[in-house]
Amino acid sequence: MTETEPADILADPPPQHPDAPGPNECCQSGCDPCILDLYAEELQQYREALRQWQARHPEANQEARS
């Protein structure tokens, strides 16, 4: 454990950004759901989870701004 990784952050790690689809993963045939739609949903869920995590760990927000 380091000074930048307090025990509470290690016990409650930040959410992981979803992997973006590759440039050729969308087949452009109108699938429902499209992989790009699924990624957009995952990204929205990630952003909400990150906001919640940042609220639980305000010290991490300050370190990121330094």
C-alpha positions in Angstrom: 0.0 0.0 0.0 1.3 3.5 -0.9 0.4 7.0 0.3 -1.6 7.5 -2.9 -3.6 4.3 -2.3 -5.2 4.4 1.1 -6.7 1.2 2.4 -10.3 2.3 1.8 -9.6 2.9 -1.9 -8.0 -0.5 -2.2 -11.0 -2.1 -0.6 -13.4 0.0 -2.8 -11.5 0.4 -6.1 -12.8 2.8 -8.8 -15.0 1.4 -11.5 -13.2 0.4 -14.7 -13.9 2.3 -17.9 -15.6 0.0 -20.4 -13.6 -1.0 -23.5 -14.7 0.8 -26.6 -15.7 -1.3 -29.6 -13.1 -1.6 -32.3 -13.5 0.3 -35.5 -14.8 -2.8 -37.4 -17.0 -4.3 -34.6 -20.2 -2.6 -35.8 -21.5 -4.4 -38.9 -23.6 -1.4 -40.0 -26.6 -3.7 -40.6 -29.0 -2.2 -38.1 -28.6 -4.8 -35.3 -30.8 -4.3 -32.3 -29.0 -3.8 -30.0 -26.0 -2.5 -31.9 -22.6 -2.9 -30.2 -22.3 0.9 -30.2 -25.6 1.2 -28.3 -24.4 -1.4 -25.8 -21.2 0.6 -25.4 -23.1 3.8 -24.8 -25.2 2.1 -22.1 -22.0 0.7 -20.5 -20.4 4.1 -20.6 -23.4 5.7 -19.0 -23.4 3.1 -16.2 -19.6 3.6 -15.8 -20.0 7.4 -15.4 -22.7 7.0 -12.8 -20.7 4.4 -10.9 -17.6 6.8 -11.1 -19.7 9.7 -9.7 -20.8 7.5 -6.8 -17.3 6.3 -6.2 -15.9 9.8 -6.2 -18.6 10.8 -3.7 -17.4 8.0 -1.4 -13.7 9.0 -2.0 -13.4 12.8 -2.1 -9.7 12.5 -1.3 -9.1 10.7 -4.7 -10.8 13.7 -6.5 -8.3 16.1 -4.9 -5.3 13.9 -5.8 -6.4 13.7 -9.4 -6.5 17.5 -9.6 -3.0 17.9 -8.2 
